[in-house]
């Protein structure tokens, strides 16, 4: 290798290292630089909605519960740190086990993990573009010609070759750097998507678990009412058989019993469906958890009421889906830079080094060595406007990603406000239903006494028993709904995961 070739090699290597170095001046990298978007949020959006904890002795002029003042509100303030591992607040080891085991067993969550793994490897692949690309090759060929050929004589020749070809793109305008930025942003988005999948999975398990326990409690209510109605029917049937009863009342009691009995199979089917669904969410086969889930503990799952005074902006911006939208924007901003770099020339340092010989035993001698090195340039001078149009399309996609981020943040605030309002108002409904159930029980007892004493007909008993069943079931559903609304609130607040 002569002095001029050595000098050229060192100059091109220096240019290449400058083009592949880490932080580069902005004038050397085409395309916009990403900055975290600033979104203005009105004070009204930061304030949590919904009335305070109901003071049951105070009512408004329309008869509704009057909201408590802040001083009268006994609820615990819901802080961001209290959301972490929210499922443990229900003090149910089975629920906690289902949620925590799903991390390593739930198939949909494992698929989300593999998407993150793919993004990590794609990022690693993008880094290869800053390195020289070297290709090795080798060959052994025999050429033969006849007397009638162009040479006018018969011959054969062997040629043995082995060597390397190298190409190194000099990232002078930062197109490769922007590709790496894009891959890094997409990997971070995949990480946020995984966290969002975990938030959704844990919330789904919690919600379905509470729904299962609510269904089982509704079965208990239905069976208790079925027993009460059956006892009434048996008494009436016995009196009719003795010749002193009322056949109409017996038939009315009979269809009341059968109507209640008919509601049980549907609840049993829902119970089976929820147990199967929970097994799948936990990452096991349907039926595998029936023994654990079938027996309902004698308790409810209401936790101490929570209060949310304001919706923290930093918590909203840290929600996994909001962060994923931010990284999508970052990736698209970088992709605009990649598209813009295609308008500029690309510089390469090309080289080859190898061995070539007509005889195999001389291939590895010094005289068989050959090589070349030198720069090259590629510049798309005319493409019919294709590159410019693609750049404008990517800029429009960047604006779309920015709007998507703002929309995702708006939706996050809406999720919290909706969930908190539902949680608060369901407590109001629950208080009213408790009073209604007590009144229905008293009405059922009174109607039985009046009928037995001949002071009222049996329709009053039927109405009282139907109302009792309806209201007790509504109270059970409301109690379960409060817990489900609280889980929805935890999910809306990011599930305790800060990205």
Secondary structure as UniProt FT lines:
FT   HELIX           3..20
FT   HELIX           26..28
FT   HELIX           43..46
FT   STRAND          54..59
FT   TURN            61..62
FT   STRAND          65..67
FT   TURN            70..72
FT   STRAND          76..77
FT   HELIX           80..83
FT   TURN            84..85
FT   HELIX           86..90
FT   HELIX           93..105
FT   HELIX           107..127
FT   HELIX           128..130
FT   STRAND          133..145
FT   TURN            147..148
FT   TURN            150..151
FT   STRAND          155..170
FT   HELIX           175..241
FT   TURN            242..243
FT   HELIX           247..281
FT   TURN            282..283
FT   TURN            286..289
FT   HELIX           290..294
FT   STRAND          306..307
FT   HELIX           313..317
FT   HELIX           320..341
FT   TURN            342..343
FT   STRAND          346..357
FT   HELIX           360..362
FT   TURN            363..364
FT   HELIX           366..368
FT   STRAND          369..378
FT   TURN            384..385
FT   HELIX           386..452
FT   TURN            453..454
FT   HELIX           458..492
FT   TURN            493..496
//
